[in-house]
């Protein structure tokens, strides 16, 4: 019998790549995670979890991130798919 897996275990790669996308956007603009978090109204710990792939932003937060960085949702496709 196969071992039971956590429902989101298969999404770890997507979550990791999405976090890398977020990190690249932020660092490419010379911004801190704390600044980005404050602009979105979230705690900087949550922002860090998004970047490291521990958590995935909600669709509403993905839209806000797109606005913050002036990118289309397709630019954050992996981030949105990590859910």
VENBEL-V832612 format. One record per pair of residues at least 24 apart in sequence whose ideal C-beta (glycine too) atoms are under 10 Angstrom apart, sorted by the first residue. I is the first residue (numbers start at 0). J is the second residue. D is the distance in whole Angstrom. If there is no record, write none. Layout:
I_J_D ; I_J_D
This chain:
7_55_9 ; 7_81_9 ; 7_82_8 ; 10_52_9 ; 10_55_8 ; 10_80_8 ; 10_81_6 ; 10_82_7 ; 11_52_7 ; 11_81_9 ; 12_52_9 ; 12_77_9 ; 12_81_9 ; 13_52_8 ; 13_55_8 ; 13_76_10 ; 13_77_6 ; 13_78_9 ; 13_79_9 ; 13_80_5 ; 13_81_4 ; 13_82_9 ; 14_48_10 ; 14_49_9 ; 14_51_9 ; 14_52_4 ; 14_53_8 ; 14_54_8 ; 14_55_6 ; 14_77_9 ; 14_78_8 ; 14_80_9 ; 14_81_4 ; 14_82_9 ; 15_51_8 ; 15_52_4 ; 15_53_10 ; 15_77_9 ; 15_81_8 ; 16_52_8 ; 16_76_10 ; 16_77_4 ; 16_78_8 ; 16_80_9 ; 16_81_8 ; 17_49_8 ; 17_50_9 ; 17_52_7 ; 17_55_7 ; 17_56_9 ; 17_61_9 ; 17_75_7 ; 17_76_8 ; 17_77_4 ; 17_78_3 ; 17_79_7 ; 17_80_7 ; 17_81_4 ; 17_82_9 ; 18_47_9 ; 18_48_9 ; 18_49_6 ; 18_50_5 ; 18_51_5 ; 18_52_4 ; 18_53_8 ; 18_54_9 ; 18_55_9 ; 18_56_10 ; 18_77_9 ; 18_78_7 ; 18_81_8 ; 19_50_8 ; 19_51_9 ; 19_52_8 ; 19_77_8 ; 19_78_9 ; 20_50_9 ; 20_64_10 ; 20_70_10 ; 20_74_8 ; 20_75_6 ; 20_76_8 ; 20_77_6 ; 20_78_6 ; 20_79_10 ; 20_81_10 ; 21_46_8 ; 21_49_6 ; 21_50_5 ; 21_51_10 ; 21_52_9 ; 21_56_8 ; 21_61_10 ; 21_64_7 ; 21_68_9 ; 21_75_7 ; 21_77_9 ; 21_78_6 ; 22_47_10 ; 22_49_9 ; 22_50_5 ; 22_51_8 ; 22_52_10 ; 23_50_10 ; 24_50_10 ; 24_64_8 ; 24_65_10 ; 24_67_9 ; 24_68_5 ; 24_69_10 ; 24_70_7 ; 24_74_8 ; 24_75_8 ; 24_78_9 ; 25_50_7 ; 25_64_9 ; 25_67_9 ; 25_68_8 ; 26_50_10 ; 27_68_9 ; 28_67_10 ; 28_68_7 ; 28_69_10 ; 30_67_9 ; 30_68_9 ; 34_67_10 ; 35_64_8 ; 35_67_7 ; 35_68_9 ; 38_63_8 ; 38_64_10 ; 38_66_10 ; 38_67_6 ; 39_63_5 ; 39_64_7 ; 39_66_9 ; 39_67_7 ; 49_78_8 ; 49_81_9 ; 50_78_10 ; 52_78_10 ; 52_81_7 ; 54_81_9 ; 55_79_8 ; 55_80_9 ; 55_81_4 ; 55_82_5 ; 56_81_9 ; 56_82_9 ; 57_82_8 ; 58_82_8
